[in-house]
Structures are given as structure tokens and as C-alpha cells.
């Protein structure tokens, strides 16, 4: 395939497209997206099998180039947006990401740009999700909101006055690592005690379920679930069957999450908090105690003003949309 210069100009008669890449610890998703958020082509490749960043970039170029050709060629591509753990918007580097195979500081944006000959914008995955939500989802039209991703961990992106808050070093907005219970549960990845992520993530719900089953001897459907299958879905399945212990697990989780959200609300005064990720599938079992706890912990001037919404982005394409939105955000 003929190489294009980084500063290529898209002909005015050609509708520009963006490439979205989401790098995860296990897999990397990629797609070609138009300005309206339609995913024209998408795919996924392995991250963890690549021991070196060079081999990862080589395969990424190979698979994405095929999608580029199917979408009309490199001339239609406006740029590449990348969401990645510990991605730094300012420097274009991935810095000490514990869940990726490559150690230290990786100049990912430069490596991808040099390979594809396109401009590249990098940020962390939760920030990319926030920008995607603002451009295509539940936060469309909002200038002040907080995006919370409730998955294996707890990620967050904070938008104020229409701009994502990056902080002086590019790493602002780590609500998942704020300490919500001093001296509480240890977080294996950071060694810190009592962080929000230790309780309100899918991993946290699992740990809470184990603790509750050990401390409480009341009957529960969860006692029939094997330890390796005990996850937030198992807790939800038990809750909808009327299991009281499962409901207590969600109430406990929601109480902690709501407290953390109250602190965030009183810091940035958002219009809404938008939740995304597997834990949100538990519906009102997690949302009601979260709302109640948030309102209970807010001072009066903030009460009953902030909506808690579920993301409008389709889970299958949310990461790609968020990453691709970084390209269009440059126009804002």
C-alpha cells in the first residue's frame, strides 16, 4: 500500500472518517467511524500475545489497513484516536500500565503515527469513553458531566465547561483510586487501602459477595455458586430470584458508590453522572442504593439536581466510538 504523508489533505468531496483503537490488556478493538458515530468496519486482535510493542504495532497496522482499504483508502482518514490504560493525552505515551504486556513508558502515539502516516491522539480509556458519550451518547449537548465506567475496575472521565479535565500531567480524573473507606480493603494493583475500585467494580462486588457469605450464615442461592463463577452477574441472578443476601451486596456496593459520587458532585457540580459497564446491567438493584446514598451525602445546595444516567452507547462499539471521538474533538 502506498504511504501517505502525515499532513495529507482530504479532498473536499470525500466524507472524512476516523479510526478508533481501544487497547485492552487482553484484546485490542479497532474500527472505522464516520462523523455521526456510525461504525463502518470493526474488528479485534490480541494484545497479550505480543511481548514487544513493535510486533503489536505491526499486526495492528496489518489488520487496520485492511479496514482502511475497505472504507475507501487512507485518503478518507482524518486521523486515529487511541484509548489505552494509563494513556497520557499530553505526551502520547502509555505510562507504566500494569495490565499491558509492555513495561515502562511507551511512545505509542508516535509509533502508530509513524506506521500509519496519520495524526494520532491518545488518552486513557475512561477519558475516551467520556468524549464518546459527549459526542454520540447520553451526554450529547452537556458541558458538565462525569463518566464512570464500572467494569473490572472503575474508570472515570470528568468534563467541565465542555472540556475534559486532564490536569497538569494528563492523569486527572482517577475517581476509582480515591480512598472512600480509610484503612479498608486492599487494592492489589496499587497496594492502597479502601479505594472506590476495591468496592464498586465487578471485582469489588465479587469480593463483597465472598465476605458476606463468610460473615453471614443466612441461606442464599449464592452458596450454590462455585467460587470461580461468583461474579456480579451471579449476584444479580440471585437478586432477581428474591435472594436477600444478594440484595444486601448491591445495597452495600451502591452505598459506597453513592458516597463517592456525592464527593465528585460537590467538587465539579455536574449536570449528570453517566454510568457504563457490566455492573449497570444490574439495573435498579445497584442504581437505587447509589442514588439514595448520593443524595443523602450531598449538602442541600446540590441535592436533587444531578441525574444518574446509563450510557447510550452500545457496549460492543463503545470503546471504538470513544477512541474515534478523539479525532473529531480536535475540531471543537
WOQUIUR-V764917 format. One record per run of one state. SS is the DSSP state (h for helix, s for strand, l for the rest). FROM is the first residue (numbers start at 1). TO is the last residue. If there is no record, write none. Layout:
BEGIN
[[SS:FROM:TO] [SS:FROM:TO]]
END
This chain:
BEGIN
[[l:1:16] [s:17:23] [l:24:26] [s:27:33] [l:34:38] [s:39:46] [l:47:52] [h:53:70] [l:71:73] [h:74:76] [s:77:84] [l:85:86] [s:87:88] [l:89:92] [s:93:95] [l:96:104] [s:105:106] [l:107:107] [h:108:116] [l:117:119] [s:120:123] [l:124:124] [h:125:136] [l:137:144] [s:145:150] [l:151:153] [s:154:160] [l:161:162] [s:163:164] [l:165:174] [h:175:177] [l:178:178] [s:179:179] [l:180:185] [s:186:186] [l:187:192] [s:193:193] [l:194:194] [s:195:195] [l:196:196] [h:197:200] [l:201:201] [h:202:215] [l:216:220] [h:221:224] [l:225:226] [h:227:229] [l:230:231] [h:232:240] [l:241:243] [h:244:268] [l:269:271] [s:272:276] [l:277:277] [h:278:282] [l:283:283] [h:284:297] [l:298:299] [h:300:302] [l:303:306] [s:307:310] [l:311:314] [h:315:329] [l:330:332]]
END
